[in-house]
Amino acid sequence: MRRIVVVGASAAGLAAAETLRREGYDGTLTLVGDEPPAPYDRPPLSKQVLAGEWEPERLALRTSDDLARLDLDLRLGVAATGLHLASGTVQLAGGSTVPYDGLILATGVRPRRLPGQGGHVLRTLDDAVRLRDRLTPGRRLAVVGAGFLGAEAAAVAWRLGCDVTLLEPAPVPLAHAVGTEVGEMLARAHLERGVDLRCGVTVTEVTESGVRLSDGEPVDADEVLIAVGSLPNTDWLDGSGLTVGDGVVCDEYCEAARNVYAAGDVARWHNPLFGRSMRIEHRTNAAEQGMAVARNLLNPAARKPFAPVPYFWSDQYDMKIQAYGCLRGHDEVAIVEGDLTERRFVAAYRTGDRVTGALAVGMPPRALRQWRQAIASGMNWLEAVGAREAVN
């Protein structure tokens, strides 16, 4: 294998490229990215960058010297437009092609949009800087979607002195993921600060003066942030022969076709730890999966299933939220440490008869560490929660 191409120059793609070199690969290594900047970190976009606390230069994942040491055929600001499995080539914008013996797909996601004109999204550095420059004191911001991204941006805008309206179609923000009680606690954090949180409303379009709801009611705003989820960047794979369904569909090794692997937000793979297919849009998973697929591509005889305990975090107002595992689709939530009303607690999540997730707010990392181990070992719910109740 003398030519490996990595499509996607963000966290997953860079982690894959670095791992290939670290594991001894000395062939041609092409890294393709559709954005002109060198690989940078995305989680700070909705936090430190939007708040004006960090300048863009601080987001760089590696220095120019670090990238030079990887001896990359670096193609930045060039989008991949097609894949031909039979000939082993990736087509690029402008008409050129790149041949490969091994291929790693790490093309990430793009934000969903709403009908109408205007509206900000928050995915790239340019997106964050553009919105940051508009969030001056007294400006009216409407955030469509009270998921983690929308909630983080709303919290930053409030801190900057903006008049914030947060619009959410569900009765309780994030209840589908974190449970009703935890979702209500997060909602109260917005309401207590004067954010106009409206649940159970659907935005149908962005207008020149704000947004319009499904019942025709206008919501006035100077700026609109659309945070209603994302779509995997797989359109360029149409006709390639790869199976695509809410991501690039892979097996437990993250392989989509012979010597073709996927990593990061775009990968939908079978996670044997949970016995289900999943696609995860978390920064930690992107890096871990990038490293895993690089090793599996280089050493097919020693491949290992990718079976992580996913981790994510969110910063909202004075709350540090951390979670392990798979929270969506849970059957039960239990507060196993601390107090929900004080916003200092650990919640455990049950799916079937086992612990599948844990979330902490305002707690030290060690409070969550044992729950990660319980999830990784597939611990029985009654054994895990019962033992914890006995300790308390």
C-alpha positions in Angstrom: 0.0 0.0 0.0 2.0 3.0 -1.3 -0.8 5.6 -1.7 -3.2 6.5 1.1 -5.8 9.3 0.7 -7.6 10.9 3.7 -10.6 13.0 2.6 -11.4 15.5 5.3 -8.9 17.7 7.1 -10.4 18.2 10.5 -10.0 16.3 13.8 -10.7 12.7 12.4 -8.7 13.1 9.2 -5.7 14.7 11.0 -5.7 12.0 13.7 -5.8 9.3 10.9 -2.9 10.9 9.1 -0.8 11.3 12.2 -1.5 7.7 13.2 -0.5 6.4 9.8 2.9 8.1 10.1 3.3 7.1 13.7 2.6 3.4 12.8 5.4 3.5 10.2 3.6 4.2 7.0 6.1 6.0 4.7 4.3 6.0 1.4 2.4 8.9 -0.3 -0.1 10.4 2.1 -2.7 12.8 0.7 -4.9 14.9 3.0 -7.8 16.6 1.2 -9.8 19.4 2.9 -12.5 21.6 1.4 -11.6 24.6 3.7 -8.5 26.7 3.0 -7.3 26.9 6.7 -5.0 24.2 8.1 -6.8 21.7 10.4 -8.5 23.5 13.3 -10.6 22.6 16.3 -14.4 23.1 16.1 -15.8 22.8 19.7 -14.5 26.3 20.7 -16.4 27.9 17.8 -19.7 28.0 19.8 -17.9 28.9 23.0 -14.5 30.8 23.2 -14.5 32.1 19.6 -18.1 33.2 19.6 -17.5 34.9 22.9 -14.5 36.8 21.5 -12.2 35.1 24.1 -10.0 33.3 21.5 -8.6 34.6 18.2 -8.9 32.1 15.3 -5.2 31.4 15.3 -5.6 29.6 18.7 -7.8 26.9 17.1 -5.0 25.3 15.0 -4.7 21.7 15.8 -1.1 21.6 14.8 1.6 24.1 13.9 2.9 24.4 10.4 6.1 22.6 11.5 4.0 19.7 12.9 2.3 19.4 9.6 5.5 19.6 7.6 6.9 16.7 9.6 4.0 14.5 8.5 5.3 14.9 4.9 1.8 15.3 3.5 0.5 15.9 0.0 -1.7 18.5 1.5 -4.7 19.7 -0.7 -6.6 22.4 1.3 -9.4 24.5 -0.1 -10.2 21.7 -2.6 -13.4 19.6 -2.2 -13.7 16.0 -3.1 -16.4 15.6 -5.8 -16.5 11.9 -6.6 -15.2 8.4 -5.8 -14.5 5.6 -8.2 -13.9 2.4 -6.4 -13.0 0.2 -9.4 -10.1 2.5 -10.4 -9.2 3.6 -6.9 -9.4 7.3 -7.5 -10.9 10.3 -5.8 -12.1 13.1 -8.0 -11.4 16.7 -6.8 -13.0 20.0 -7.7 -11.4 21.4 -10.8 -11.3 18.1 -12.5 -8.1 16.5 -11.1 -8.0 13.0 -9.6 -6.0 11.4 -6.8 -5.2 7.7 -6.9 -5.2 5.6 -3.7 -4.5 2.1 -2.5 -6.2 2.9 0.9 -8.8 5.5 1.6 -10.2 7.1 4.7 -13.4 9.2 4.6 -13.6 11.9 7.2 -15.8 14.5 5.5 -17.9 15.4 8.5 -21.3 17.1 8.4 -22.9 20.3 7.3 -25.7 22.3 9.1 -29.3 21.8 8.1 -30.9 25.0 6.7 -34.4 26.5 6.9 -36.4 28.0 4.1 -36.1 31.7 3.5 -33.3 34.2 3.2 -30.4 34.8 5.6 -29.8 33.2 8.9 -26.4 32.1 10.4 -25.2 28.6 10.9 -22.3 27.5 13.1 -20.0 24.9 11.6 -16.9 26.7 10.3 -14.5 29.3 11.5 -15.9 31.8 9.1 -19.4 31.1 10.4 -18.3 31.7 14.0 -16.4 34.9 13.2 -19.3 36.3 11.1 -21.8 35.7 13.9 -19.4 36.9 16.6 -19.0 40.3 14.9 -22.8 40.7 15.0 -23.4 39.9 18.7 -23.0 43.3 20.2 -24.9 44.4 23.3 -28.6 45.1 22.7 -28.8 43.0 19.5 -31.7 40.6 19.2 -30.7 37.0 18.5 -33.2 34.3 17.7 -31.7 30.8 18.0 -33.7 28.1 16.3 -33.1 24.8 18.1 -32.3 24.3 21.8 -29.9 21.4 21.4 -26.4 21.6 22.8 -25.1 23.8 20.0 -28.0 26.2 20.1 -28.0 26.3 23.9 -24.2 27.1 24.0 -24.6 29.9 21.5 -27.6 31.3 23.4 -25.6 31.3 26.6 -22.7 33.1 25.0 -25.0 35.7 23.4 -26.7 36.4 26.7 -23.3 36.9 28.3 -22.5 39.4 25.6 -25.6 41.4 26.4 -27.8 40.3 23.6 -31.6 39.9 23.8 -32.0 36.1 23.2 -35.0 34.2 22.0 -34.5 30.4 22.0 -37.0 28.4 19.9 -37.5 24.7 20.3 -40.1 22.3 18.7 -39.9 19.7 21.6 -41.9 20.3 24.8 -38.6 20.0 26.8 -35.2 20.8 25.3 -33.0 17.7 24.9 -35.4 15.4 26.6 -35.0 12.8 23.9 -31.3 12.6 24.8 -30.9 13.5 28.5 -34.3 12.8 29.9 -37.2 15.1 30.9 -35.9 16.0 34.4 -32.4 16.9 33.2 -33.9 18.8 30.1 -36.1 20.8 32.4 -33.1 21.7 34.6 -31.2 22.9 31.5 -34.3 24.9 30.4 -34.5 26.7 33.8 -30.9 27.9 33.4 -32.0 29.9 30.3 -35.3 31.1 31.9 -33.6 32.4 35.1 -31.3 34.6 33.0 -34.1 36.2 31.0 -33.7 34.2 27.8 -37.1 33.9 26.0 -37.3 30.2 25.8 -40.3 29.0 23.8 -40.8 25.2 23.5 -43.3 23.4 21.4 -43.0 25.9 18.5 -41.9 25.2 14.9 -40.0 27.7 12.8 -41.0 27.5 9.1 -38.8 30.1 7.6 -36.2 32.8 8.1 -37.5 36.3 7.2 -35.9 39.7 6.7 -37.0 40.7 10.2 -36.4 37.4 12.0 -38.3 34.1 11.7 -41.9 32.9 11.2 -43.6 30.2 13.2 -45.9 27.5 11.9 -48.9 29.4 13.1 -47.9 32.4 11.2 -46.6 34.4 14.2 -43.5 36.4 13.5 -40.5 36.5 15.9 -38.5 39.7 15.4 -34.7 39.4 15.5 -31.7 41.3 14.2 -29.8 38.0 13.8 -30.9 34.4 13.4 -28.9 31.3 14.3 -30.1 28.0 12.8 -29.1 25.1 15.0 -31.5 22.4 13.9 -29.0 19.5 13.4 -26.7 18.5 10.6 -26.4 16.2 7.5 -23.5 13.9 6.8 -21.4 15.1 3.8 -22.0 12.1 1.6 -23.5 13.7 -1.5 -20.1 13.5 -3.3 -20.3 9.7 -2.9 -23.4 9.3 -5.0 -22.8 6.6 -7.6 -19.6 5.4 -5.9 -21.1 2.0 -4.8 -20.6 2.7 -1.1 -23.6 2.2 1.1 -24.8 5.5 2.4 -27.6 6.0 5.0 -27.3 8.9 7.4 -23.6 8.6 7.0 -21.2 6.2 5.4 -22.3 2.7 6.5 -19.5 0.6 7.9 -18.9 -2.6 9.8 -17.5 -2.9 13.3 -14.0 -2.2 12.0 -15.3 1.0 10.4 -14.7 -0.4 6.9 -17.1 0.6 4.2 -15.5 -1.3 1.3 -12.2 -3.1 0.8 -9.5 -0.7 2.0 -12.0 2.1 2.4 -12.7 3.3 6.0 -14.7 6.1 7.5 -14.2 8.1 10.7 -15.7 11.0 12.6 -19.1 12.6 12.1 -19.7 11.1 8.7 -19.2 7.4 9.8 -22.1 5.2 10.7 -20.6 2.0 12.1 -21.7 -1.0 14.2 -20.5 -0.4 17.8 -20.4 -3.9 19.3 -20.3 -2.5 22.8 -23.9 -1.3 22.4 -24.9 -3.8 19.7 -26.2 -1.2 17.4 -25.3 1.1 14.5 -24.4 4.6 15.5 -23.1 7.9 14.1 -21.5 10.2 16.6 -20.9 14.0 16.2 -18.5 14.4 19.1 -14.9 15.8 19.0 -13.4 13.0 21.2 -15.0 10.3 19.0 -13.6 11.9 15.8 -10.0 11.7 17.1 -10.3 8.2 18.5 -12.0 6.8 15.4 -9.5 8.4 13.1 -6.7 6.6 15.0 -8.6 3.3 15.0 -9.3 3.3 11.2 -5.7 4.2 10.4 -4.5 1.1 12.4 -7.1 -1.1 10.8 -6.2 0.0 7.3 -2.5 -0.5 7.9 -2.7 -3.9 9.7 -5.7 -5.8 8.3 -4.6 -9.1 9.9 -4.7 -7.4 13.4 -7.9 -5.3 13.0 -9.9 -4.5 16.1 -13.5 -3.6 16.3 -14.1 0.1 17.2 -16.1 -0.2 20.4 -15.7 3.1 22.4 -17.6 4.6 25.2 -18.5 7.9 23.6 -17.8 11.1 25.5 -19.0 14.6 25.0 -19.1 17.9 27.0 -20.9 21.2 26.8 -20.4 24.6 28.5 -23.6 26.6 29.2 -23.5 29.6 31.5 -21.8 28.4 34.7 -22.5 24.7 34.0 -19.9 22.2 32.9 -21.8 19.2 31.4 -20.0 16.0 30.7 -21.4 12.6 29.5 -20.3 9.1 28.7 -22.0 6.4 26.7 -25.2 6.3 24.6 -28.0 8.4 26.2 -30.5 8.5 23.4 -33.2 5.9 23.5 -32.8 5.2 27.2 -35.6 3.5 29.3 -34.8 5.1 32.7 -32.8 7.9 34.3 -31.7 7.9 37.9 -29.9 10.7 39.9 -27.2 8.7 41.6 -25.2 11.4 43.2 -25.7 15.1 44.1 -28.9 17.2 43.7 -30.6 18.1 40.4 -32.0 21.4 41.9 -28.5 22.5 42.8 -27.2 21.7 39.3 -24.5 19.5 40.8 -25.3 15.8 40.1 -24.6 12.6 38.3 -27.4 10.9 36.3 -27.2 7.3 35.1 -29.1 6.0 32.1 -30.6 2.5 31.6 -31.4 0.8 28.3 -32.7 -2.7 28.8 -31.1 -4.2 31.8 -27.7 -2.5 31.6 -26.1 0.9 32.3 -25.6 2.6 28.9 -24.9 6.2 29.8 -24.0 8.7 32.5 -24.2 12.5 32.6 -22.7 14.9 35.2 -23.2 18.6 35.8 -20.9 20.6 38.1 -19.1 17.5 39.3 -15.3 16.6 39.2 -14.2 14.1 36.6 -13.7 11.4 39.1 -17.4 11.4 39.9 -18.1 10.2 36.3 -15.1 7.9 35.9 -16.6 4.9 37.6 -19.7 5.2 35.4 -17.6 5.0 32.3 -16.2 1.7 33.6 -19.7 0.5 34.3 -20.8 1.3 30.7 -17.7 -0.3 29.2 -18.2 -3.5 31.1 -21.9 -3.7 30.3 -22.8 -3.7 34.0 -26.3 -4.7 35.1 -28.4 -1.7 36.0 -29.6 -3.1 39.4 -26.1 -4.0 40.3 -24.7 -0.6 39.4 -27.4 1.7 40.7 -28.3 -0.5 43.7 -24.6 -0.5 44.8 -24.5 3.2 44.5 -27.6 3.8 46.5 -26.2 1.6 49.2 -23.1 3.8 49.4 -25.1 6.9 49.7 
